[in-house]
């Protein structure tokens, strides 16, 4: 599990994450939702040590992220950020190979090769493996980046807005792939999402943030309720039951 105790991040006088204490369960999909500026992406960056904590503590199965060696942390946790662009001209296979760096340090072994092929197959990228990233559609590129982080073969995988720039079909496909990875590969997946309906349909656990703090957390049934969502977003919501899921409509 991911244990967070009094995590705080400031930029000057502005507190972006304000004394967050939270336990993210092992297994399944945890989604972090909330309005713009709630601190969602900053919290994810603190967990992955992309940003330093100003105060507090975060541990991954007891491994303190502040004191842990970088290679040890990279073998336990991987992250796909929003700005997942590459300036170098790489093929899909080149990109996926980067996922093995914490294990191989750039000297790929036969075992690394098997992991790379497994990741390409899992994301249905074998026929695109030798294509350059700039030759792919947005959905194909996003699958390639997901293959890279899954190839890192960590127990915990973090995704910051993985549905950005995807149309509805590709967004649904991506969420189904992440759900499949959590179920079949035993990954603990933590996702920052703006879309409440995707969070409702695909999450096991939801954390709702507001003003840098955790406002609510629980199952989709606990969180996807008009009173809870109105308190988080300051907007009026209707919640409908559809095919066993709670679907939200809202009014400005």
TAUR-V317515 format. One record per pair of residues at least 12 apart in sequence whose ideal C-beta (glycine too) atoms are under 8 Angstrom apart, sorted by the first residue. I is the first residue (numbers start at 1). J is the second residue. D is the distance in Angstrom with one decimal. If there is no record, write none. Layout:
# TAUR-V317515
[[I:J:D] [I:J:D]]
This chain:
# TAUR-V317515
[[1:23:5.8] [1:24:6.2] [1:25:5.7] [1:26:4.8] [1:61:6.7] [1:188:8.0] [2:22:8.0] [2:23:7.2] [2:24:4.0] [2:47:6.2] [2:58:7.0] [2:59:7.4] [2:60:5.8] [2:156:6.8] [2:188:7.8] [2:190:7.3] [3:23:5.6] [3:57:7.7] [3:58:7.0] [3:59:4.7] [3:62:8.0] [4:20:5.7] [4:21:6.1] [4:22:4.4] [4:23:7.2] [4:24:7.5] [4:43:7.8] [4:47:7.3] [4:56:7.2] [4:57:7.6] [4:58:5.2] [5:21:5.2] [5:56:5.7] [5:57:4.7] [5:58:7.6] [6:19:5.1] [6:20:7.4] [6:21:5.7] [6:55:6.5] [6:56:4.1] [6:57:7.2] [7:19:7.3] [7:20:4.6] [7:21:7.5] [7:22:8.0] [7:43:7.0] [7:46:5.7] [7:53:6.0] [7:55:7.7] [7:56:3.8] [7:57:7.4] [7:58:6.0] [8:20:7.6] [8:53:7.0] [8:54:5.0] [8:55:4.6] [8:56:5.4] [9:39:7.7] [9:42:5.5] [9:46:6.0] [9:51:6.3] [9:53:6.7] [9:54:5.5] [10:54:5.3] [15:212:5.7] [16:39:5.2] [16:42:4.8] [16:212:5.6] [17:39:4.5] [17:42:5.2] [17:43:5.4] [17:46:6.5] [17:212:5.1] [18:39:7.4] [18:211:7.2] [18:212:3.8] [18:213:5.2] [19:56:7.3] [19:213:7.1] [20:39:7.6] [20:43:6.3] [20:56:7.5] [20:212:7.6] [20:213:6.4] [20:214:5.7] [21:214:7.8] [22:207:6.7] [22:214:5.6] [22:217:7.1] [24:188:7.6] [24:190:6.1] [24:205:7.4] [24:207:7.5] [25:188:7.7] [25:204:7.8] [25:205:5.9] [26:61:7.7] [26:155:7.8] [26:188:5.1] [27:182:7.1] [27:186:7.2] [27:188:5.6] [27:204:7.6] [28:182:5.4] [28:188:7.1] [28:189:7.4] [28:203:7.9] [28:204:3.5] [28:205:6.7] [29:178:6.5] [29:179:6.3] [29:182:5.3] [29:189:4.8] [29:190:7.8] [29:191:6.4] [29:202:6.0] [29:203:5.1] [29:204:5.4] [29:205:7.5] [30:188:7.6] [30:189:7.2] [30:190:4.9] [30:191:7.3] [30:203:6.7] [30:204:6.9] [30:205:4.4] [30:206:7.3] [30:207:6.5] [31:190:7.8] [31:191:5.0] [31:192:7.6] [31:193:5.3] [31:198:7.9] [31:199:4.1] [31:202:7.5] [31:203:4.2] [31:205:7.5] [31:206:5.2] [31:207:7.3] [32:44:7.0] [32:190:7.0] [32:191:7.1] [32:192:4.9] [32:193:7.4] [32:206:7.8] [32:207:4.8] [32:208:8.0] [32:209:6.2] [33:192:8.0] [33:193:5.9] [33:194:7.4] [33:196:6.1] [33:199:5.2] [33:206:6.2] [33:207:7.3] [33:208:5.4] [33:209:7.3] [33:223:7.7] [33:232:7.5] [34:208:5.7] [34:209:3.8] [34:210:5.6] [34:215:7.4] [34:232:6.0] [34:233:7.8] [35:210:6.8] [35:232:7.0] [35:233:5.4] [35:234:7.7] [37:211:7.9] [38:209:4.1] [38:210:5.3] [38:211:6.7] [38:212:7.0] [39:209:5.5] [39:211:7.7] [39:212:4.2] [39:213:7.6] [40:192:4.6] [40:209:5.5] [41:82:7.0] [41:160:5.3] [41:161:7.4] [41:192:5.6] [43:209:7.1] [44:79:7.0] [44:158:5.4] [44:160:5.3] [44:190:6.9] [44:192:5.5] [45:81:7.9] [45:160:7.8] [46:58:6.3] [47:60:8.0] [47:65:7.2] [47:77:7.5] [47:158:6.5] [47:190:7.4] [48:65:7.9] [48:77:6.2] [48:79:4.2] [48:158:5.6] [49:65:5.0] [49:66:7.6] [49:73:6.4] [50:79:7.0] [50:81:7.4] [52:66:8.0] [53:66:6.6] [60:73:7.3] [60:76:5.3] [60:77:5.6] [60:156:6.1] [61:76:7.1] [61:155:7.5] [63:76:6.2] [71:102:5.5] [74:101:7.9] [74:102:3.7] [74:152:7.1] [74:154:7.5] [75:102:5.2] [75:103:6.8] [75:152:8.0] [75:153:8.0] [75:154:6.5] [76:154:5.6] [76:155:6.0] [76:156:6.2] [77:154:5.3] [77:155:7.6] [77:156:4.4] [77:157:7.6] [77:158:6.9] [78:99:7.4] [78:149:4.4] [78:150:8.0] [78:152:4.2] [78:154:4.4] [78:156:7.4] [78:157:5.3] [78:158:7.1] [79:149:7.0] [79:157:7.5] [79:158:4.1] [79:159:7.5] [79:160:7.1] [80:145:5.6] [80:146:6.6] [80:148:7.8] [80:149:4.9] [80:157:7.7] [80:158:7.2] [80:159:5.0] [80:160:6.8] [80:162:6.3] [81:160:5.1] [82:160:4.9] [82:161:4.8] [82:164:6.0] [84:145:4.9] [86:133:6.1] [89:132:5.7] [89:133:7.6] [89:134:6.7] [90:132:6.9] [90:133:5.6] [91:129:6.9] [91:130:5.4] [91:131:6.3] [91:132:5.7] [91:133:7.3] [92:120:7.3] [92:125:5.6] [92:128:5.2] [92:129:5.1] [92:130:7.3] [92:131:5.9] [92:133:6.7] [92:136:7.4] [92:144:4.7] [92:147:7.5] [93:116:7.0] [93:120:7.1] [93:129:4.5] [93:130:6.4] [95:133:6.4] [95:144:5.4] [95:145:7.0] [95:147:7.7] [95:148:5.2] [96:116:5.4] [96:119:5.4] [96:120:6.1] [96:125:7.7] [96:129:7.9] [96:144:6.9] [96:147:4.9] [96:148:5.0] [96:151:5.1] [97:112:7.8] [97:116:5.9] [97:151:7.7] [98:148:5.7] [99:115:7.8] [99:116:7.7] [99:119:6.8] [99:147:7.5] [99:148:4.4] [99:149:6.2] [99:150:7.2] [99:151:3.2] [99:152:4.1] [99:153:7.6] [100:112:4.4] [100:115:6.2] [100:116:6.6] [100:151:6.1] [100:152:7.2] [102:152:6.4] [103:153:7.4] [115:151:5.5] [115:153:6.0] [116:151:5.9] [118:151:7.8] [119:147:4.4] [119:148:7.5] [119:150:5.2] [119:151:3.8] [120:147:6.1] [122:147:6.9] [122:150:6.5] [122:181:7.6] [123:143:4.6] [123:144:7.3] [123:146:6.0] [123:147:4.2] [123:150:7.4] [123:177:6.8] [124:143:7.4] [125:140:7.7] [125:143:6.1] [125:144:6.2] [125:147:5.8] [128:140:6.2] [128:144:7.5] [138:165:5.0] [138:166:6.4] [138:170:7.4] [139:166:5.8] [139:167:7.5] [139:170:3.6] [139:173:7.3] [139:174:7.7] [142:162:6.8] [142:165:7.7] [142:166:6.3] [142:170:7.3] [142:174:6.5] [143:174:7.5] [143:177:7.5] [146:159:7.9] [146:162:7.1] [146:174:7.3] [146:177:6.8] [146:178:7.7] [150:181:6.3] [150:185:7.4] [150:187:7.8] [154:187:7.8] [155:186:7.6] [155:187:6.8] [155:188:6.0] [156:187:7.4] [156:188:4.8] [156:189:8.0] [156:190:7.1] [157:181:7.3] [157:187:5.3] [157:188:7.2] [157:189:5.2] [157:190:7.5] [158:189:7.8] [158:190:4.9] [158:191:7.7] [159:178:7.0] [159:189:6.9] [159:190:7.3] [159:191:4.6] [159:192:7.1] [160:192:4.9] [161:192:5.7] [161:193:6.9] [161:194:6.9] [162:174:5.9] [162:178:7.2] [162:191:6.4] [163:175:7.4] [163:193:6.8] [163:195:6.6] [163:198:6.7] [171:195:7.7] [171:198:6.9] [175:198:5.7] [175:201:7.5] [175:202:4.6] [176:202:7.8] [178:191:7.0] [178:202:7.3] [179:202:5.4] [182:204:7.9] [191:203:7.9] [196:224:6.7] [196:229:6.9] [196:248:4.9] [197:247:5.6] [197:248:5.7] [199:220:7.2] [199:224:7.7] [200:220:4.8] [200:224:4.5] [200:245:5.9] [200:246:4.9] [200:247:6.9] [200:248:6.9] [201:220:7.9] [201:245:4.7] [201:247:8.0] [203:220:5.7] [204:219:7.3] [205:217:7.0] [205:218:7.3] [205:219:6.6] [206:218:6.7] [206:219:7.2] [206:220:5.9] [206:222:7.5] [206:223:4.3] [206:224:7.5] [208:223:5.7] [208:228:6.9] [208:229:7.9] [208:232:4.8] [209:232:7.8] [210:231:7.7] [210:232:5.1] [215:231:6.5] [215:232:5.3] [216:228:5.4] [216:231:7.6] [216:232:6.8] [220:245:7.7] [220:246:6.1] [221:246:6.9] [224:239:5.9] [224:246:4.1] [224:248:6.4] [225:239:6.2] [225:246:7.9] [226:238:6.6] [226:239:5.5] [229:248:6.8] [229:250:7.8] [233:250:7.7] [235:250:5.3] [235:251:7.1] [235:252:6.6] [236:250:6.6] [236:251:4.9] [237:249:7.1] [237:250:4.7] [237:251:7.8] [238:250:7.3] [238:251:7.9]]
